């Protein structure tokens, strides 16, 4: 996790293994997925050989999701073990989209798993959503509500557009392909985005209204929303930034609040006459101490609860203590995670050297051993494998501790 003037790697990525039941889970016209268990295989790996699939599909489902999500439903009989493959895979049910498709299948009492099959086809034929990466892609957008120009800063990848059209058929043709540009973009529906939940809720409502009226989907509500949010900086959550502008508080030097969270949390409290909210700067500026990078302090549910209590009780000192404690933990855990990631990079580099050396000798190094649920990389060597497992365990422990601060 190197710290730069741009965003750095967070201690826990904003949409890591806990992704499928957090950021994108919304209410309104959508069934909830928050009750579904977390998937342990959300990262590509070649060490497992106990995958399940649907007949005639290229779906990859881990045993945990099969038991925890599909469970004893009659559809369970349609899943079967796949043939062993050395391809790197991740569980499709680690994706929010697949979980939503499952819940829609149940809610709509569908007689088959056609939604799941359709999404599997999209997943394995379209480039994966780039999430936080800015990249050059085929992008889709929507005209502004007051003219025909595309809404600025609204770019949706082709995989997500096809997924939306599958789950919400009235949205077919809703988004239009944008002209190529030399500027890379992020997908507006990236799962790590808090804003994506708002977008998806509006799109679901648009679809529901179109179904009820038996009419084409009306793009106006979504276009107005996207146009209003287009140029507002989105919260980067626990990503540490240097030289980024923040709303700050002279009475609480450790407090840094992004523009989006200020509008959502601080501004309403200021309008209501809160002394604490009144102490937070109205305008953006640099933080008091930028040497270690800063992140937004008010994006998480825990910190927002602490803020609400402080506003209610007019407890500036109490909230200051919470902010200082979180900042202290952030600095400590970010530093620890940086060290662990650096060590992991070294181990990976050494393992790659060993694999290359073994393959050049033609002695079978770099192959994988079948059997059990896991497939170990022989070419890595026992010592490096143990070191990698130890580092993973330590990184997971740091991640768990940080989640308590979120």
C-alpha positions as CSV (number, residue, x, y, z in Angstrom):
1,X,0.0,0.0,0.0
2,X,2.2,2.8,-1.2
3,X,0.9,6.3,-0.5
4,X,0.9,8.7,-3.4
5,X,-0.9,11.8,-4.4
6,X,-3.3,9.5,-6.1
7,X,-5.3,6.9,-4.3
8,X,-3.5,4.0,-2.6
9,X,-4.5,0.5,-1.8
10,X,-6.8,0.4,1.2
11,X,-6.2,-1.9,4.1
12,X,-9.4,-3.7,3.1
13,X,-10.5,-3.1,-0.4
14,X,-13.9,-1.4,-0.4
15,X,-15.4,-4.3,-2.3
16,X,-13.3,-7.3,-1.2
17,X,-14.6,-10.6,0.0
18,X,-17.4,-8.9,1.8
19,X,-18.5,-7.2,-1.4
20,X,-21.5,-9.4,-2.2
21,X,-23.5,-8.3,0.8
22,X,-22.5,-4.7,1.3
23,X,-22.1,-1.9,-1.2
24,X,-24.6,-2.7,-3.8
25,X,-27.4,-4.1,-1.6
26,X,-30.4,-1.8,-2.0
27,X,-34.1,-1.8,-1.1
28,X,-37.0,-0.4,-3.1
29,X,-37.7,-2.6,-6.1
30,X,-34.9,-5.1,-5.4
31,X,-34.8,-8.1,-3.1
32,X,-32.1,-8.0,-0.5
33,X,-29.0,-10.1,-0.7
34,X,-27.5,-9.1,2.6
35,X,-28.7,-12.3,4.3
36,X,-26.6,-14.5,2.0
37,X,-23.3,-15.8,3.4
38,X,-20.0,-14.4,2.2
39,X,-18.1,-16.2,-0.5
40,X,-14.6,-17.4,0.4
41,X,-13.5,-17.6,-3.3
42,X,-13.9,-14.1,-4.6
43,X,-10.3,-14.0,-6.0
44,X,-9.0,-16.0,-9.0
45,X,-7.1,-19.1,-7.9
46,X,-6.0,-22.4,-9.5
47,X,-5.6,-24.3,-6.2
48,X,-9.2,-25.7,-6.0
49,X,-10.6,-28.7,-7.9
50,X,-14.0,-29.0,-6.2
51,X,-16.0,-26.6,-8.3
52,X,-19.7,-27.0,-9.3
53,X,-21.5,-25.9,-12.4
54,X,-24.8,-26.1,-14.2
55,X,-25.3,-28.5,-17.1
56,X,-24.7,-26.8,-20.4
57,X,-23.2,-23.7,-18.8
58,X,-19.8,-22.3,-17.8
59,X,-20.8,-21.4,-14.3
60,X,-18.3,-21.8,-11.5
61,X,-19.7,-22.2,-8.0
62,X,-17.8,-23.0,-4.8
63,X,-19.1,-25.6,-2.3
64,X,-19.7,-22.9,0.3
65,X,-22.0,-20.9,-2.0
66,X,-23.7,-24.0,-3.2
67,X,-24.5,-25.0,0.4
68,X,-25.1,-21.5,1.8
69,X,-27.1,-20.0,-1.1
70,X,-28.7,-22.8,-3.1
71,X,-29.0,-25.0,-0.1
72,X,-31.7,-27.6,-0.3
73,X,-33.7,-25.9,-3.0
74,X,-34.9,-28.2,-5.7
75,X,-32.6,-26.4,-8.2
76,X,-29.7,-28.0,-6.2
77,X,-30.1,-31.1,-8.3
78,X,-29.1,-29.2,-11.4
79,X,-25.6,-28.5,-10.1
80,X,-22.8,-31.1,-10.4
81,X,-19.1,-31.3,-10.0
82,X,-17.0,-30.1,-12.9
83,X,-14.0,-31.9,-14.4
84,X,-10.7,-30.9,-13.0
85,X,-9.1,-27.9,-14.7
86,X,-5.9,-26.0,-14.0
87,X,-7.5,-22.7,-15.1
88,X,-7.6,-20.0,-12.5
89,X,-11.2,-19.5,-11.3
90,X,-13.3,-17.6,-8.8
91,X,-16.8,-18.3,-7.7
92,X,-19.4,-16.6,-9.8
93,X,-21.6,-16.3,-6.7
94,X,-19.1,-14.0,-5.1
95,X,-20.6,-11.4,-7.5
96,X,-23.5,-9.3,-6.4
97,X,-25.1,-9.7,-9.8
98,X,-25.4,-13.5,-9.5
99,X,-26.8,-13.2,-5.9
100,X,-29.3,-10.7,-7.2
101,X,-30.2,-13.0,-10.1
102,X,-30.8,-15.8,-7.6
103,X,-33.0,-13.7,-5.4
104,X,-35.0,-12.5,-8.4
105,X,-35.4,-16.1,-9.5
106,X,-36.9,-16.9,-6.1
107,X,-39.0,-13.8,-5.9
108,X,-40.5,-14.2,-9.4
109,X,-41.0,-17.9,-8.8
110,X,-39.2,-18.7,-12.0
111,X,-39.4,-22.3,-13.1
112,X,-35.7,-22.5,-14.2
113,X,-32.3,-20.9,-13.7
114,X,-32.3,-18.9,-17.0
115,X,-31.2,-15.7,-15.3
116,X,-28.2,-17.5,-13.7
117,X,-27.3,-19.1,-17.0
118,X,-27.6,-15.8,-18.9
119,X,-25.3,-14.1,-16.4
120,X,-22.8,-16.9,-16.7
121,X,-22.7,-16.5,-20.4
122,X,-22.1,-12.8,-20.0
123,X,-19.4,-13.3,-17.4
124,X,-17.4,-15.7,-19.6
125,X,-17.8,-13.8,-22.9
126,X,-17.5,-10.2,-21.9
127,X,-14.4,-8.5,-20.3
128,X,-14.9,-8.3,-16.5
129,X,-16.0,-4.9,-15.1
130,X,-12.7,-3.0,-14.4
131,X,-14.1,-1.9,-11.0
132,X,-11.8,0.8,-9.6
133,X,-9.3,0.7,-12.6
134,X,-9.4,3.5,-15.1
135,X,-9.2,1.9,-18.5
136,X,-10.1,2.1,-22.2
137,X,-13.2,0.1,-22.9
138,X,-16.4,0.1,-24.9
139,X,-18.4,2.4,-22.7
140,X,-22.2,3.1,-22.6
141,X,-23.9,6.2,-21.4
142,X,-27.1,8.2,-21.5
143,X,-28.0,11.6,-23.0
144,X,-28.5,14.5,-20.6
145,X,-32.2,15.3,-19.8
146,X,-32.1,18.7,-21.4
147,X,-30.1,18.0,-24.6
148,X,-28.7,15.1,-26.6
149,X,-25.1,15.4,-25.2
150,X,-23.9,12.4,-23.2
151,X,-24.0,12.8,-19.4
152,X,-20.5,13.7,-18.4
153,X,-18.6,11.2,-16.3
154,X,-21.2,8.5,-16.7
155,X,-19.5,5.4,-18.2
156,X,-20.9,1.9,-17.9
157,X,-19.0,-1.1,-19.1
158,X,-20.5,-3.5,-21.7
159,X,-20.7,-6.4,-19.2
160,X,-22.8,-4.4,-16.7
161,X,-25.1,-3.1,-19.5
162,X,-25.8,-6.6,-20.7
163,X,-26.3,-7.7,-17.1
164,X,-28.8,-4.9,-16.5
165,X,-30.7,-5.8,-19.7
166,X,-30.9,-9.4,-18.6
167,X,-32.2,-8.7,-15.1
168,X,-34.4,-5.8,-16.1
169,X,-35.6,-6.4,-19.7
170,X,-37.3,-3.1,-20.1
171,X,-33.9,-1.5,-20.0
172,X,-32.8,-3.0,-23.3
173,X,-31.6,-0.2,-25.5
174,X,-31.8,2.2,-22.5
175,X,-28.0,3.0,-22.6
176,X,-26.3,4.0,-25.8
177,X,-22.7,3.3,-26.9
178,X,-20.4,6.2,-26.4
179,X,-17.8,7.4,-29.0
180,X,-14.3,6.3,-28.2
181,X,-12.0,8.8,-26.4
182,X,-8.3,8.8,-25.5
183,X,-9.2,9.2,-21.8
184,X,-9.5,6.1,-19.6
185,X,-12.6,5.9,-17.4
186,X,-14.1,4.0,-14.4
187,X,-17.3,2.1,-14.6
188,X,-20.1,4.0,-12.9
189,X,-21.6,0.7,-11.7
190,X,-18.4,-0.7,-10.3
191,X,-19.2,-2.7,-7.2
192,X,-16.8,-0.7,-4.9
193,X,-18.9,2.5,-5.6
194,X,-21.3,3.6,-2.9
195,X,-23.0,5.6,-5.7
196,X,-23.7,2.5,-7.7
197,X,-26.4,1.4,-5.1
198,X,-28.3,4.7,-5.8
199,X,-28.0,4.2,-9.5
200,X,-29.2,0.6,-9.3
201,X,-32.1,1.5,-7.1
202,X,-33.3,4.1,-9.6
203,X,-32.9,1.7,-12.5
204,X,-34.9,-1.0,-10.7
205,X,-37.6,1.5,-9.9
206,X,-37.6,2.6,-13.6
207,X,-38.0,-1.0,-14.7
208,X,-40.8,-1.6,-12.2
209,X,-42.7,1.4,-13.4
210,X,-42.3,0.4,-17.0
211,X,-43.6,-3.1,-16.2
212,X,-46.6,-1.7,-14.3
213,X,-47.4,0.7,-17.1
214,X,-46.7,-1.8,-19.9
215,X,-44.6,1.0,-21.5
216,X,-41.0,1.6,-22.5
217,X,-38.7,2.5,-19.6
218,X,-38.5,6.3,-19.0
219,X,-34.9,7.4,-18.8
220,X,-35.7,10.8,-17.2
221,X,-35.3,9.9,-13.5
222,X,-32.0,8.1,-13.9
223,X,-30.7,10.8,-16.3
224,X,-31.5,13.6,-13.8
225,X,-29.8,11.6,-11.0
226,X,-26.7,10.8,-13.0
227,X,-26.4,14.3,-14.3
228,X,-26.7,15.8,-10.8
229,X,-24.0,13.4,-9.5
230,X,-21.7,13.5,-12.5
231,X,-19.1,15.9,-11.3
232,X,-19.4,15.5,-7.5
233,X,-16.3,13.7,-6.2
234,X,-17.2,10.2,-4.9
235,X,-16.1,9.1,-1.5
236,X,-12.9,7.0,-1.7
237,X,-13.7,5.4,1.7
238,X,-10.6,3.9,3.4
239,X,-8.2,4.7,0.6
240,X,-5.4,6.9,1.9
241,X,-4.8,10.0,-0.3
242,X,-2.1,12.7,-0.2
243,X,-2.8,16.3,-1.2
244,X,-6.5,15.6,-1.6
245,X,-9.0,18.3,-0.5
246,X,-11.0,17.7,2.6
247,X,-13.5,19.3,4.9
248,X,-11.6,19.6,8.2
249,X,-12.2,20.7,11.8
250,X,-9.7,22.9,13.7
251,X,-11.0,21.4,17.0
252,X,-10.4,17.8,15.7
253,X,-7.3,17.9,13.5
254,X,-7.6,14.1,12.8
255,X,-11.0,14.6,11.1
256,X,-11.1,14.6,7.3
257,X,-14.4,14.4,5.5
258,X,-14.9,14.1,1.7
259,X,-17.3,16.3,-0.3
260,X,-19.9,13.5,-0.7
261,X,-20.0,12.5,3.0
262,X,-20.1,16.2,4.0
263,X,-23.2,16.7,1.9
264,X,-24.8,13.5,3.2
265,X,-23.9,13.7,6.9
266,X,-22.5,17.1,8.0
267,X,-24.5,19.6,5.9
268,X,-27.9,18.4,7.3
269,X,-26.6,18.6,10.8
270,X,-25.2,22.1,10.2
271,X,-28.6,23.2,8.9
272,X,-30.2,21.8,12.0
273,X,-27.9,24.0,14.2
274,X,-25.4,21.4,15.4
275,X,-22.4,22.9,17.1
276,X,-20.2,20.0,16.0
277,X,-21.3,20.3,12.4
278,X,-20.7,24.0,12.5
279,X,-17.1,23.5,13.5
280,X,-16.4,21.5,10.3
281,X,-15.2,23.7,7.5
282,X,-17.7,24.7,4.8
283,X,-15.1,24.7,2.0
284,X,-12.6,22.0,1.0
285,X,-8.9,22.4,1.9
286,X,-5.8,20.4,2.6
287,X,-5.5,18.4,5.9
288,X,-3.5,19.6,8.8
289,X,-1.0,16.7,8.5
290,X,-0.6,15.0,5.1
291,X,2.6,13.1,5.8
292,X,0.9,9.7,6.0
293,X,-2.0,10.2,3.7
294,X,-5.6,10.7,4.8
295,X,-8.9,9.0,4.2
296,X,-12.5,10.0,4.8
297,X,-13.7,9.5,8.4
298,X,-17.4,9.5,7.8
299,X,-18.2,6.9,5.2
300,X,-18.6,3.9,7.5
301,X,-21.7,2.9,9.4
302,X,-19.8,2.8,12.7
303,X,-18.4,6.3,12.3
304,X,-21.7,7.7,11.1
305,X,-23.3,6.3,14.3
306,X,-20.6,7.9,16.4
307,X,-21.3,11.2,14.6
308,X,-25.1,11.0,15.1
309,X,-24.6,10.4,18.8
310,X,-22.2,13.3,19.1
311,X,-24.6,15.6,17.3
312,X,-27.5,14.5,19.4
313,X,-25.5,14.8,22.7
314,X,-23.5,17.9,21.6
315,X,-20.4,15.9,22.5
316,X,-17.5,17.3,20.5
317,X,-14.9,16.0,22.9
318,X,-16.3,12.4,22.8
319,X,-16.4,12.4,19.0
320,X,-12.9,13.8,18.8
321,X,-11.7,10.8,20.9
322,X,-13.4,8.4,18.5
323,X,-11.8,10.1,15.5
324,X,-8.3,10.1,17.0
325,X,-8.6,6.4,17.9
326,X,-9.7,5.5,14.4
327,X,-6.9,7.5,12.9
328,X,-4.3,5.9,15.1
329,X,-5.6,2.4,14.2
330,X,-5.6,3.4,10.5
331,X,-2.0,4.5,10.5
332,X,-0.9,1.4,12.4
333,X,-2.9,-1.1,10.3
334,X,-2.1,0.6,7.0
335,X,1.6,0.4,7.9
336,X,1.3,-3.2,8.8
337,X,-0.5,-4.1,5.6
338,X,2.0,-2.3,3.5
339,X,4.8,-4.3,5.1
340,X,2.9,-7.6,4.6
341,X,2.1,-6.8,0.9
342,X,5.7,-5.9,0.3
343,X,6.8,-9.2,1.8
344,X,4.2,-11.1,-0.3
345,X,5.5,-9.4,-3.4
346,X,9.0,-10.7,-2.6
347,X,7.7,-14.2,-2.0
348,X,5.7,-14.2,-5.3
349,X,8.9,-13.0,-7.2
350,X,11.0,-15.8,-5.7
351,X,8.3,-18.4,-6.4
352,X,8.1,-17.2,-10.0
353,X,11.9,-17.6,-10.3
354,X,11.7,-21.1,-9.0
355,X,8.8,-22.0,-11.4
356,X,10.7,-20.6,-14.3
357,X,13.9,-22.5,-13.4
358,X,11.9,-25.7,-12.9
359,X,10.1,-25.4,-16.2
360,X,13.3,-24.7,-18.1
361,X,14.8,-27.9,-16.7
362,X,11.7,-29.8,-17.8
363,X,11.4,-31.6,-14.5
364,X,7.7,-30.9,-14.0
365,X,8.1,-27.9,-11.6
366,X,5.2,-25.5,-11.9
367,X,2.7,-28.3,-12.4
368,X,-0.1,-28.9,-9.9
369,X,-0.9,-31.9,-7.9
370,X,-4.5,-33.1,-8.0
371,X,-6.4,-34.5,-5.1
372,X,-8.4,-33.2,-2.2
373,X,-10.0,-29.9,-2.5
374,X,-6.9,-27.9,-2.9
375,X,-4.1,-28.1,-5.5
376,X,-0.7,-26.9,-4.4
377,X,1.9,-25.3,-6.6
378,X,4.8,-27.7,-6.4
379,X,7.2,-25.3,-8.1
380,X,6.9,-22.8,-5.3
381,X,8.7,-25.0,-2.7
382,X,7.5,-26.0,0.7
383,X,9.2,-23.1,2.5
384,X,7.7,-20.4,0.2
385,X,4.3,-22.0,0.4
386,X,4.4,-21.9,4.2
387,X,5.6,-18.3,4.1
388,X,2.8,-17.3,1.7
389,X,0.2,-19.0,3.9
390,X,1.5,-17.2,7.0
391,X,1.4,-13.8,5.2
392,X,-2.1,-14.5,4.0
393,X,-3.2,-15.3,7.6
394,X,-1.6,-12.1,8.9
395,X,-3.2,-10.0,6.2
396,X,-6.6,-11.5,6.9
397,X,-6.1,-10.7,10.6
398,X,-5.3,-7.1,9.8
399,X,-8.3,-6.9,7.5
400,X,-10.6,-8.3,10.3
401,X,-9.3,-5.8,12.8
402,X,-9.8,-2.9,10.3
403,X,-13.4,-4.1,9.7
404,X,-14.1,-3.5,13.4
405,X,-13.0,0.2,12.9
406,X,-15.2,0.6,9.8
